[in-house]
């Protein structure tokens, strides 16, 4: 296939696989280069709000995801000290208004669904164990060195995560910063819920200097927990082992129900939360970034995966809309990727800031926490959800 119709995507995570499918749907030939030898998504659950789910549905993934995702009935904010509900927001109303599902899903299930769709597409070549070593733009396109070979492409998309090798080549001066926060992640079988009940929604426990998110995944068979605390441990990676006694001690003064949930998890992993500067890093000539490689953010707006999926849709649409082939195409691609950056940067910056603000609000202590709870009750569920409408109602 001529380089003029070939796009190379570095990274086979959620953003990279979505980009491959979106680009192939627009008639491009796509090569996906993944440095690991197998697709084994680490982490646990994630939330797919309608802004992201509608893109996945349009790419033909509805049936695959309905088989493993859960449709939560509500998000309930809970005071960590008292264990009492602050406000309950119906998610069904969000999905109805936006015209697309609201799903919670295990990361591995989402990646597996995307990978199966990629494997079935004749225009996508997925290569595992093939790390990108160098990216060299020139007047006619870009040359990628990977796995001891060189390949030509119209453009290269860096979707290789917060520690992106592609970003390191084109933006060596930009790096993620440690937030001072650590996410502890674990799961338990649904039948092991301490109260013996079935969890059908998302619980958001708010406490001083920490918060806890709990929701069902894997078709409701397992429960996902993410406990966020402050700390100085800042190793790279997504799945360092965590000592259960340490996280149990951090939540010893919370309500009994929260303590019981944390105590029911047998295996914990830790993830030091790093984030990119507001606005992210986007493109240089025929090389563009998406997802965490561009704008890795704190997870407190539940939009990390969503923003990567949005990036992929906008990027593919922009490249498909360009007019030229052959001589002069490289310059047009560079201009197209610059427009992609201009379209995405303001929205992503706004979501990054929202996530950071949410983290501050979630962790308020004492009188400030009491004022937060009073304000949330006064606003009520409908107005609280409406404040997120600019995220959920977005369309490519």
Backbone torsions as a table, in degrees:
resi	resn	phi	psi	omega
1	UNK	NA	135.4	-178.9
2	UNK	-63.4	145.7	-179.5
3	UNK	-60.4	-24.6	-177.6
4	UNK	-64.5	-16.7	177.3
5	UNK	-119.3	13.4	-177.7
6	UNK	-108.0	129.1	174.1
7	UNK	-116.6	132.5	175.7
8	UNK	-102.1	128.5	177.6
9	UNK	-111.6	123.9	176.4
10	UNK	-94.5	116.1	178.8
11	UNK	110.7	127.7	-179.6
12	UNK	-115.0	39.3	170.3
13	UNK	-84.1	-161.7	-176.3
14	UNK	-63.1	-46.0	179.6
15	UNK	-65.5	-44.0	-178.2
16	UNK	-66.0	-42.7	179.9
17	UNK	-69.5	-37.4	176.0
18	UNK	-64.2	-42.3	178.4
19	UNK	-61.2	-41.6	179.2
20	UNK	-60.3	-45.3	-179.9
21	UNK	-66.6	-41.2	-179.4
22	UNK	-66.0	-40.7	179.1
23	UNK	-68.6	-42.6	178.8
24	UNK	-63.2	-34.9	177.7
25	UNK	-65.1	-21.5	178.4
26	UNK	-95.0	7.7	174.1
27	UNK	96.1	8.8	178.0
28	UNK	-88.6	153.9	167.9
29	UNK	-90.0	130.5	-173.5
30	UNK	-123.5	131.6	171.5
31	UNK	-112.8	122.8	179.2
32	UNK	-105.8	122.4	-179.7
33	UNK	-108.6	118.6	-178.2
34	UNK	-120.3	125.6	-173.8
35	UNK	-69.2	-29.7	-179.6
36	UNK	-79.2	157.9	-176.7
37	UNK	-81.7	-10.8	176.2
38	UNK	-152.8	156.1	178.4
39	UNK	-85.7	109.2	-176.0
40	UNK	-142.3	75.8	-175.1
41	UNK	-59.1	126.2	177.4
42	UNK	-89.6	174.2	-178.6
43	UNK	95.1	-164.4	-176.7
44	UNK	-135.2	-109.8	-172.7
45	UNK	-92.7	165.3	170.0
46	UNK	-150.4	161.6	179.9
47	UNK	-107.4	134.3	177.5
48	UNK	-115.0	97.9	177.9
49	UNK	-79.1	170.2	-171.1
50	UNK	-58.4	-30.4	177.8
51	UNK	-59.3	-31.6	178.0
52	UNK	-93.8	-41.9	-175.1
53	UNK	-63.3	-34.7	-178.5
54	UNK	-64.6	-31.9	177.7
55	UNK	-68.4	-44.4	179.5
56	UNK	-64.7	-38.1	176.2
57	UNK	-62.6	-43.9	179.9
58	UNK	-65.0	-24.3	177.1
59	UNK	-86.5	4.6	174.0
60	UNK	90.6	19.2	-173.6
61	UNK	-99.8	4.5	-174.9
62	UNK	-55.5	-52.2	-174.5
63	UNK	-64.8	-38.6	179.1
64	UNK	-64.2	-40.4	-176.4
65	UNK	-79.5	-34.6	177.9
66	UNK	-61.9	-23.6	-179.3
67	UNK	-74.8	-19.7	-175.7
68	UNK	-128.1	-16.4	-177.7
69	UNK	-84.1	163.1	175.2
70	UNK	-119.3	138.5	174.1
71	UNK	-96.8	104.1	-178.5
72	UNK	-71.2	148.2	-179.8
73	UNK	-84.2	-26.4	-176.3
74	UNK	-164.2	162.2	166.4
75	UNK	-110.2	122.6	-178.9
76	UNK	-113.8	118.8	173.6
77	UNK	-85.4	133.9	-172.9
78	UNK	-130.0	137.5	175.2
79	UNK	-75.4	124.3	-173.1
80	UNK	-67.4	-31.4	-177.5
81	UNK	-75.5	-47.1	-174.7
82	UNK	-89.8	-24.6	-174.6
83	UNK	78.2	6.6	-178.5
84	UNK	-91.8	147.3	178.7
85	UNK	-67.2	136.7	174.3
86	UNK	-91.8	-48.0	179.6
87	UNK	-160.8	147.3	179.0
88	UNK	-121.0	120.2	-175.6
89	UNK	-110.2	121.2	-177.2
90	UNK	-74.5	118.8	-179.6
91	UNK	-74.7	-27.9	-180.0
92	UNK	-57.3	-34.0	179.5
93	UNK	-66.3	-36.3	177.9
94	UNK	-63.9	-49.1	-177.7
95	UNK	-63.8	-39.9	179.9
96	UNK	-63.2	-47.2	-178.7
97	UNK	-65.6	-41.7	-175.8
98	UNK	-80.1	-19.6	179.3
99	UNK	75.3	26.9	178.8
100	UNK	-153.5	157.7	-175.2
101	UNK	-69.3	158.2	164.7
102	UNK	-113.8	114.7	-175.8
103	UNK	-118.0	149.1	161.7
104	UNK	-116.3	138.0	-168.7
105	UNK	-152.1	150.6	173.1
106	UNK	-72.1	137.5	179.6
107	UNK	-55.4	-42.6	-178.7
108	UNK	-63.6	-36.9	178.2
109	UNK	-66.9	-40.6	178.0
110	UNK	-65.7	-44.8	179.0
111	UNK	-63.2	-39.3	179.1
112	UNK	-64.2	-39.6	178.1
113	UNK	-64.2	-44.8	177.9
114	UNK	-63.1	-43.5	-178.4
115	UNK	-64.2	-38.4	177.9
116	UNK	-64.5	-39.1	178.2
117	UNK	-67.5	-39.2	177.2
118	UNK	-63.7	-45.6	-178.0
119	UNK	-61.5	-28.5	-178.4
120	UNK	-85.1	-5.6	-176.0
121	UNK	-96.2	121.3	-175.7
122	UNK	-68.8	-16.4	-177.2
123	UNK	-94.3	3.8	-178.6
124	UNK	-117.4	130.0	177.3
125	UNK	-114.2	109.4	-180.0
126	UNK	-99.1	122.3	-178.3
127	UNK	-118.7	115.8	178.9
128	UNK	-91.0	156.3	-178.7
129	UNK	65.0	33.2	-174.7
130	UNK	-132.6	92.0	-177.5
131	UNK	-84.6	144.6	175.2
132	UNK	-78.6	121.5	-179.7
133	UNK	-96.0	-33.5	-178.5
134	UNK	-156.5	153.3	177.4
135	UNK	-132.6	121.4	-174.9
136	UNK	-126.9	94.9	176.2
137	UNK	-69.8	151.4	174.3
138	UNK	-148.5	-172.9	-173.9
139	UNK	-67.3	-17.4	-175.6
140	UNK	-114.2	3.4	-178.7
141	UNK	150.1	-134.3	-178.0
142	UNK	-152.2	143.7	175.6
143	UNK	-109.7	130.9	179.6
144	UNK	-113.0	129.0	173.8
145	UNK	-101.2	122.9	-177.9
146	UNK	-156.4	135.0	176.6
147	UNK	59.4	31.9	178.9
148	UNK	80.4	4.6	-179.3
149	UNK	-127.4	163.9	176.8
150	UNK	-119.2	140.9	179.4
151	UNK	-136.1	146.0	177.6
152	UNK	-95.4	147.8	178.3
153	UNK	-152.2	159.5	174.5
154	UNK	-69.9	-36.6	-179.8
155	UNK	-157.7	159.4	175.1
156	UNK	-122.4	133.4	179.2
157	UNK	-113.3	116.5	176.8
158	UNK	-85.8	105.0	178.1
159	UNK	-121.5	38.6	-170.0
160	UNK	-104.3	32.0	165.9
161	UNK	85.2	179.8	-173.0
162	UNK	-62.0	-28.2	178.2
163	UNK	-103.5	42.4	-173.3
164	UNK	-53.5	125.8	173.7
165	UNK	-71.0	-35.4	178.9
166	UNK	-65.1	-44.7	178.0
167	UNK	-61.5	-37.2	178.4
168	UNK	-61.4	-28.6	178.5
169	UNK	-78.3	-40.2	-172.9
170	UNK	-99.6	-24.4	177.6
171	UNK	-132.2	64.2	-175.3
172	UNK	-62.9	-19.0	-177.7
173	UNK	-85.0	-7.9	-176.6
174	UNK	-108.1	126.4	-178.6
175	UNK	-142.4	152.8	176.9
176	UNK	-68.8	155.5	-179.2
177	UNK	-117.6	143.7	177.5
178	UNK	-73.1	133.9	-174.2
179	UNK	-87.1	-12.4	-172.7
180	UNK	84.2	10.2	-179.2
181	UNK	-122.8	149.6	-179.3
182	UNK	-129.7	130.0	176.0
183	UNK	-98.7	125.8	173.3
184	UNK	-101.1	131.4	-175.4
185	UNK	-127.6	139.7	177.4
186	UNK	-159.0	166.3	176.2
187	UNK	-135.3	162.3	173.0
188	UNK	-145.4	154.6	176.4
189	UNK	-61.5	144.9	-178.3
190	UNK	-57.2	-35.5	-178.3
191	UNK	-72.4	-9.7	179.1
192	UNK	-92.8	6.3	176.0
193	UNK	-53.5	129.9	-173.8
194	UNK	-55.5	-36.0	-178.2
195	UNK	-88.5	0.3	178.8
196	UNK	75.8	1.9	-177.9
197	UNK	-91.4	172.4	177.4
198	UNK	-98.0	125.8	177.5
199	UNK	-88.5	121.2	-176.7
200	UNK	-115.2	0.1	-179.5
201	UNK	-138.4	-167.0	-179.8
202	UNK	-103.7	128.4	173.9
203	UNK	-103.5	130.8	176.9
204	UNK	-120.9	101.1	-178.8
205	UNK	-89.8	126.4	-176.1
206	UNK	-112.4	123.8	-178.2
207	UNK	-142.3	172.0	-179.9
208	UNK	-66.3	120.9	176.2
209	UNK	62.5	20.9	178.8
210	UNK	-166.5	158.6	168.8
211	UNK	-149.9	163.5	-175.5
212	UNK	-135.0	131.2	176.9
213	UNK	-117.1	132.9	-176.4
214	UNK	-135.7	129.7	175.3
215	UNK	-161.2	159.8	-179.1
216	UNK	-77.8	148.2	175.0
217	UNK	-138.8	-178.2	176.1
218	UNK	53.0	49.7	179.2
219	UNK	66.3	20.7	-179.7
220	UNK	90.2	0.1	-176.9
221	UNK	-78.6	-23.6	-179.4
222	UNK	-130.5	160.8	178.1
223	UNK	-115.3	130.7	-179.6
224	UNK	-98.8	133.5	175.4
225	UNK	-124.3	134.9	171.7
226	UNK	-129.2	117.1	178.9
227	UNK	-111.3	122.6	-176.5
228	UNK	-110.7	125.8	180.0
229	UNK	-134.4	164.2	174.4
230	UNK	-85.1	161.2	-178.5
231	UNK	171.6	172.6	-177.6
232	UNK	-105.2	-11.1	179.5
233	UNK	-65.1	123.9	-173.1
234	UNK	-141.5	39.4	176.5
235	UNK	-69.9	149.3	174.8
236	UNK	-69.7	158.1	175.7
237	UNK	116.5	169.0	-173.9
238	UNK	-113.7	-12.0	-167.1
239	UNK	-144.2	41.6	173.9
240	UNK	-69.3	141.7	-177.7
241	UNK	-66.9	138.3	176.8
242	UNK	-113.2	141.0	-179.9
243	UNK	-81.7	117.6	-176.4
244	UNK	-53.5	-37.2	-177.2
245	UNK	-63.9	-29.6	-179.8
246	UNK	-68.4	-46.3	-178.0
247	UNK	-73.7	-33.5	175.7
248	UNK	-61.0	-41.6	179.9
249	UNK	-65.3	-34.9	-178.8
250	UNK	-66.0	-23.5	-177.2
251	UNK	-112.1	20.5	-174.7
252	UNK	-65.8	-21.4	-177.6
253	UNK	-101.3	9.6	178.1
254	UNK	-85.2	171.1	177.7
255	UNK	-58.2	152.2	-175.9
256	UNK	-57.3	-36.7	-178.7
257	UNK	-64.3	-39.4	178.2
258	UNK	-68.6	-41.9	177.8
259	UNK	-61.1	-39.8	179.9
260	UNK	-63.9	-41.2	177.4
261	UNK	-60.6	-48.0	-178.5
262	UNK	-65.3	-39.4	179.5
263	UNK	-69.0	-20.5	-178.5
264	UNK	-79.3	-14.7	-179.9
265	UNK	-82.9	127.0	-177.9
266	UNK	-87.8	-35.5	-175.4
267	UNK	-124.4	121.0	179.1
268	UNK	-112.7	145.9	168.8
269	UNK	-121.5	156.0	-179.4
270	UNK	-115.9	147.4	-179.5
271	UNK	-140.1	109.6	176.2
272	UNK	-70.9	128.2	-173.5
273	UNK	-86.7	110.3	174.1
274	UNK	-105.8	153.4	178.6
275	UNK	-142.8	149.2	175.4
276	UNK	-81.6	158.5	176.1
277	UNK	-58.3	149.5	179.4
278	UNK	-54.5	134.5	-178.7
279	UNK	95.5	-25.6	174.9
280	UNK	73.7	-175.0	174.7
281	UNK	-123.0	136.1	-164.3
282	UNK	-122.7	-61.2	-174.9
283	UNK	-153.3	156.5	171.3
284	UNK	-144.0	108.9	-176.8
285	UNK	59.8	-128.8	-177.8
286	UNK	-86.7	14.8	179.6
287	UNK	-113.1	126.7	179.7
288	UNK	-130.6	156.7	178.2
289	UNK	-115.4	154.8	172.4
290	UNK	-146.1	163.9	177.6
291	UNK	62.8	-145.8	-176.1
292	UNK	-61.0	-29.8	178.0
293	UNK	-59.1	-34.8	-179.8
294	UNK	-89.8	-46.9	-166.7
295	UNK	-145.7	41.7	177.3
296	UNK	-45.3	129.6	-172.2
297	UNK	-130.2	164.5	173.1
298	UNK	-65.2	147.3	-171.9
299	UNK	-85.5	21.3	-170.3
300	UNK	-90.7	9.1	167.8
301	UNK	-116.3	2.9	-178.7
302	UNK	54.1	42.8	-174.8
303	UNK	-130.4	11.0	179.0
304	UNK	-59.4	-54.0	177.8
305	UNK	-66.6	-38.6	-179.1
306	UNK	-59.7	-42.8	179.7
307	UNK	-67.6	-35.9	176.4
308	UNK	-64.3	-41.6	179.1
309	UNK	-65.5	-42.7	175.4
310	UNK	-60.4	-45.7	177.7
311	UNK	-51.7	-47.6	-176.4
312	UNK	-60.0	-42.5	-178.9
313	UNK	-66.5	-44.3	-178.9
314	UNK	-66.9	-41.8	179.7
315	UNK	-60.9	-48.1	-178.5
316	UNK	-63.6	-42.5	179.9
317	UNK	-63.6	-40.0	179.6
318	UNK	-65.2	-45.4	179.9
319	UNK	-65.6	-35.7	179.6
320	UNK	-68.6	-27.9	-175.9
321	UNK	-83.1	-10.4	179.3
322	UNK	-67.6	162.0	-169.6
323	UNK	-107.0	-29.0	-168.0
324	UNK	-93.0	155.0	168.7
325	UNK	-133.4	160.6	176.5
326	UNK	72.6	-143.1	-176.4
327	UNK	-59.5	132.8	-178.9
328	UNK	89.0	-9.8	-178.0
329	UNK	-65.3	-37.0	-177.5
330	UNK	-61.7	-41.7	179.0
331	UNK	-64.9	-37.5	179.3
332	UNK	-69.2	-37.3	176.4
333	UNK	-62.2	-44.6	179.2
334	UNK	-59.4	-42.2	178.4
335	UNK	-65.9	-38.3	178.6
336	UNK	-64.1	-42.6	180.0
337	UNK	-68.9	-29.6	174.5
338	UNK	-67.8	-38.3	176.6
339	UNK	-66.5	-39.2	174.5
340	UNK	-56.0	-46.1	178.5
341	UNK	-61.4	-43.5	-178.6
342	UNK	-65.0	-34.2	178.1
343	UNK	-71.6	-40.8	-171.9
344	UNK	-86.1	-32.2	-171.0
345	UNK	-58.7	-46.8	-178.6
346	UNK	-61.7	-42.1	-179.3
347	UNK	-66.6	-44.8	-178.9
348	UNK	-64.0	-41.0	178.0
349	UNK	-59.4	-41.4	-179.5
350	UNK	-64.5	-40.2	179.0
351	UNK	-69.3	-40.3	177.0
352	UNK	-57.2	-44.5	-179.2
353	UNK	-67.4	-39.8	177.3
354	UNK	-60.3	-44.5	-179.7
355	UNK	-60.5	-43.3	179.7
356	UNK	-66.1	-42.0	177.6
357	UNK	-63.2	-42.1	178.1
358	UNK	-59.0	-42.2	179.3
359	UNK	-58.6	-41.2	177.9
360	UNK	-64.7	-44.9	-179.1
361	UNK	-64.8	-42.8	-178.9
362	UNK	-59.9	-33.7	-169.7
363	UNK	-99.9	13.7	-178.5
364	UNK	-62.6	141.5	177.5
365	UNK	-102.3	165.6	166.0
366	UNK	49.9	-129.3	-176.1
367	UNK	-63.2	-33.9	178.6
368	UNK	-64.4	-38.2	177.5
369	UNK	-66.1	-39.5	177.6
370	UNK	-61.8	-43.7	178.6
371	UNK	-63.4	-39.5	176.8
372	UNK	-59.5	-48.0	-177.5
373	UNK	-63.3	-41.3	178.6
374	UNK	-62.7	-42.9	-179.3
375	UNK	-65.0	-40.4	179.7
376	UNK	-65.2	-41.2	178.3
377	UNK	-66.0	-38.3	-179.4
378	UNK	-66.9	-39.5	177.7
379	UNK	-66.5	-40.9	179.8
380	UNK	81.5	163.2	-173.2
381	UNK	-62.6	-39.6	-176.1
382	UNK	-66.0	-44.4	-179.3
383	UNK	-72.5	-32.9	176.4
384	UNK	-64.1	-44.0	177.8
385	UNK	-66.1	-37.6	-179.5
386	UNK	-61.5	-28.7	178.9
387	UNK	-66.5	-18.6	177.9
388	UNK	-100.0	1.0	-175.7
389	UNK	-58.6	-33.3	-179.9
390	UNK	-64.5	-23.0	174.5
391	UNK	-82.1	-52.9	-169.9
392	UNK	-70.5	-31.1	-173.7
393	UNK	-88.6	0.5	-178.1
394	UNK	-63.9	142.2	174.4
395	UNK	-131.5	148.7	178.7
396	UNK	-58.8	NA	NA
